[in-house]
Amino acid sequence: MKNTSQTKLKVRRVNGLRAEYRFDYAKSKPNRFAQHTRPGAVAILLDPDVARVFRSGESVNSVLRALVVAMPTRRASTNG
């Protein structure tokens, strides 16, 4: 029996993405921003119009803390 090689079908999607990607993780680099984040912190992306108003994380946090204080408290459900 003869060995025949089959060519892989190239699947092109409408949006240009492949069905599968293979990455060489040996060439990866550590995250250069990881040392700047505090433990338990969550990164959130602001829309450009909001980012023009809030120039620092401290200003965003102070406004959010004020909103938390102003929000009505929820009562725990007693449905068991």
BELPE-V242802 format. One line per field, one symbol per residue. ss: DSSP state (H for helix, E for strand, - for the rest). psi: psi as a letter, one per 30 degrees, with the letter a starting at -180 (. if undefined). burial: # if it has 24 or more other ideal C-beta (glycine too) atoms within 12 Angstrom, else .. Layout:
ss: ???
psi: ???
burial: ???
This chain:
ss: ------------------------HHH------HHH-----------HHHHHH---HHHHHHHHHHHHHH----------
psi: kkkkkkkkkjjklegfklfkkkkjffgllljffeffklkflkkkkkleeeffejfleeeeeeeeeeeeefkkkkkkkgf.
burial: ................................................................................
